[in-house]
Amino acid sequence: MKNFSFYVYIGLFSVYLVVMFRTPDRSPDPEDQQPAGEERFLRIATVLFLLWWVSFLIPFVSFLFPSFMAPFSMGPAIPMAIIGTVIFALGTAVRTIAVRTLDHYFTYQLCIREEHRLIQHGIYRYLRHPSYTGTLLEAIGMLVAARSAYGLALFLVSATLLFTLRIRREEQMMRDQFGEEYESYMRSSKRLIPWIF
């Protein structure tokens, strides 16, 4: 079917938006503690996040200008749609579990809540940042389904930079707050990929 990859992408992208906007916006409360330099980090993150969203627009460019973008498509449509959808579904499941497990402690901005506890059960027994893992899988799955080589490349660059900066700041904040408890947790868990990284 003509434009099959694009229609699959539209479906996955719609689910992505619904899930994202249904995630509770738990902003830091006035009494919460944010790490030093958070405002500066957010300015940098905003630029990288814009590049992230540009990567999501590239499949639309491919749809509007198919002859121009065709050389940069990946693989046959149906296998890539299946692979991408499976990756996306796995990512959505992982992120949903992570957010629900953190519950009140989940925030988009880094902060230490009042009476903050270190969560080490469920999916957090294996991964320190499973919501990031889920988000990465969702985006990669969408762009694989769209067969968008340019979109995938731009997303990987922007997401790698964004999450590298964010994870370093987050883990330093947690070490400052929990000390040896977090150091021990780091030794028994991985950042993003179980048993590997």
C-alpha positions as CSV (number, residue, x, y, z in Angstrom):
1,M,0.0,0.0,0.0
2,K,1.3,3.4,-0.9
3,N,2.5,5.5,2.0
4,F,2.1,2.5,4.4
5,S,5.1,3.5,6.5
6,F,3.8,7.0,7.0
7,Y,0.3,5.8,8.1
8,V,1.9,3.4,10.6
9,Y,4.0,6.3,11.9
10,I,1.0,8.6,12.2
11,G,-0.7,5.9,14.3
12,L,2.3,5.4,16.6
13,F,3.0,9.1,16.9
14,S,-0.7,9.7,17.9
15,V,-0.3,7.1,20.7
16,Y,3.0,8.7,21.8
17,L,1.3,12.1,22.1
18,V,-1.7,10.7,24.0
19,V,0.5,8.8,26.5
20,M,2.8,11.8,26.9
21,F,0.0,14.3,27.6
22,R,-1.8,11.8,29.9
23,T,1.3,11.5,32.1
24,P,0.7,13.7,35.2
25,D,2.6,17.0,35.1
26,R,4.3,16.7,38.5
27,S,6.3,19.9,38.7
28,P,8.5,20.6,41.7
29,D,6.7,22.0,44.7
30,P,8.0,25.2,46.3
31,E,9.5,23.2,49.2
32,D,11.3,20.7,46.9
33,Q,15.0,21.1,46.4
34,Q,16.4,21.5,42.8
35,P,20.1,21.1,42.0
36,A,22.2,24.1,41.3
37,G,22.3,25.3,37.7
38,E,18.9,23.7,36.8
39,E,17.7,26.8,35.0
40,R,20.8,26.8,32.8
41,F,20.4,23.1,32.1
42,L,16.8,23.6,31.1
43,R,17.8,26.2,28.5
44,I,20.3,23.7,27.0
45,A,17.7,20.9,27.2
46,T,15.1,23.1,25.4
47,V,17.4,23.4,22.4
48,L,18.1,19.7,22.3
49,F,14.5,18.9,22.8
50,L,13.6,21.1,19.8
51,L,16.0,19.0,17.7
52,W,14.3,15.9,19.1
53,W,10.9,17.2,17.8
54,V,12.4,18.2,14.4
55,S,13.4,14.5,14.0
56,F,9.7,13.6,14.5
57,L,8.8,16.1,11.6
58,I,11.2,14.5,9.1
59,P,8.7,11.6,8.2
60,F,6.2,14.3,7.3
61,V,8.8,15.8,4.9
62,S,9.3,12.4,3.5
63,F,5.5,12.1,2.9
64,L,5.3,15.5,1.2
65,F,8.5,15.1,-0.9
66,P,8.8,11.3,-1.5
67,S,11.2,11.5,-4.5
68,F,13.6,13.7,-2.5
69,M,13.6,11.6,0.7
70,A,13.3,8.1,-0.9
71,P,17.1,7.4,-1.0
72,F,17.2,7.9,2.8
73,S,14.5,5.3,3.7
74,M,15.3,2.2,5.6
75,G,14.4,-1.3,4.5
76,P,11.0,-2.7,3.2
77,A,7.9,-1.1,4.6
78,I,6.1,-4.0,6.2
79,P,9.0,-5.6,8.1
80,M,10.2,-2.2,9.3
81,A,6.6,-1.3,10.4
82,I,6.4,-4.6,12.4
83,I,9.8,-4.1,14.0
84,G,9.2,-0.5,14.8
85,T,5.8,-1.2,16.3
86,V,7.2,-3.9,18.6
87,I,10.0,-1.6,19.8
88,F,7.5,1.2,20.3
89,A,5.1,-1.0,22.3
90,L,8.0,-2.3,24.5
91,G,9.1,1.3,25.1
92,T,5.6,2.4,26.1
93,A,5.2,-0.4,28.5
94,V,8.6,0.3,30.1
95,R,7.9,4.0,30.5
96,T,4.4,3.5,31.9
97,I,5.7,1.0,34.5
98,A,8.5,3.3,35.4
99,V,6.3,6.4,35.9
100,R,3.8,4.4,38.0
101,T,6.5,2.9,40.1
102,L,8.0,6.3,40.9
103,D,4.5,7.7,41.5
104,H,4.9,11.0,43.5
105,Y,8.6,11.1,42.9
106,F,8.3,11.3,39.1
107,T,8.9,14.9,37.8
108,Y,10.0,16.4,34.5
109,Q,12.4,18.7,36.3
110,L,15.1,17.3,38.7
111,C,14.3,17.8,42.4
112,I,14.4,16.2,45.8
113,R,10.9,15.9,47.3
114,E,10.2,16.3,51.0
115,E,10.8,12.9,52.7
116,H,12.2,11.6,49.5
117,R,12.9,7.9,49.4
118,L,15.2,6.0,47.0
119,I,13.1,3.7,44.9
120,Q,14.8,0.4,44.3
121,H,12.0,-2.1,43.7
122,G,10.2,-3.2,40.6
123,I,11.8,-2.1,37.4
124,Y,14.1,0.2,39.4
125,R,15.8,-2.9,40.8
126,Y,17.4,-3.4,37.4
127,L,17.5,0.1,35.9
128,R,18.1,3.5,37.4
129,H,16.5,5.4,34.6
130,P,13.8,3.2,33.0
131,S,11.6,6.1,32.0
132,Y,14.4,7.3,29.7
133,T,14.8,3.7,28.4
134,G,11.1,3.6,27.5
135,T,11.2,7.1,25.9
136,L,14.2,6.1,23.7
137,L,12.5,2.9,22.6
138,E,9.3,4.7,21.8
139,A,11.0,7.3,19.6
140,I,13.3,4.7,17.9
141,G,10.3,2.5,17.2
142,M,8.3,5.3,15.6
143,L,11.2,6.3,13.4
144,V,12.1,2.7,12.4
145,A,8.4,2.2,11.5
146,A,8.6,5.4,9.4
147,R,11.8,4.1,7.8
148,S,13.3,7.6,8.4
149,A,17.1,7.3,8.4
150,Y,17.5,11.1,8.8
151,G,14.9,11.3,11.5
152,L,16.5,8.4,13.5
153,A,20.0,9.9,13.1
154,L,18.9,13.3,14.4
155,F,16.9,11.8,17.2
156,L,19.8,9.6,18.4
157,V,22.2,12.6,18.4
158,S,19.9,15.0,20.3
159,A,18.6,12.3,22.7
160,T,22.2,11.1,23.5
161,L,23.3,14.6,24.3
162,L,20.2,15.4,26.3
163,F,20.1,12.2,28.4
164,T,23.9,12.2,28.9
165,L,23.6,15.6,30.5
166,R,20.5,14.9,32.4
167,I,21.7,11.5,33.8
168,R,24.9,13.0,35.0
169,R,23.1,15.8,36.9
170,E,20.4,13.4,38.2
171,E,22.9,10.9,39.6
172,Q,25.0,13.6,41.2
173,M,21.9,15.0,42.8
174,M,21.0,11.5,44.1
175,R,24.5,10.9,45.4
176,D,24.4,14.2,47.3
177,Q,21.1,13.3,48.8
178,F,21.5,9.6,49.6
179,G,25.3,9.1,49.8
180,E,26.4,5.5,50.2
181,E,22.9,4.2,49.7
182,Y,22.9,5.5,46.2
183,E,26.5,4.5,45.5
184,S,25.5,0.9,46.5
185,Y,22.4,1.1,44.3
186,M,24.6,2.2,41.4
187,R,26.8,-0.8,41.8
188,S,23.8,-3.2,41.8
189,S,21.9,-1.7,38.8
190,K,22.4,-0.3,35.3
191,R,21.5,3.0,33.8
192,L,19.5,2.2,30.7
193,I,19.9,-1.4,29.5
194,P,19.5,-4.3,32.0
195,W,22.8,-6.1,32.8
196,I,24.7,-4.2,30.1
197,F,24.7,-0.4,30.6
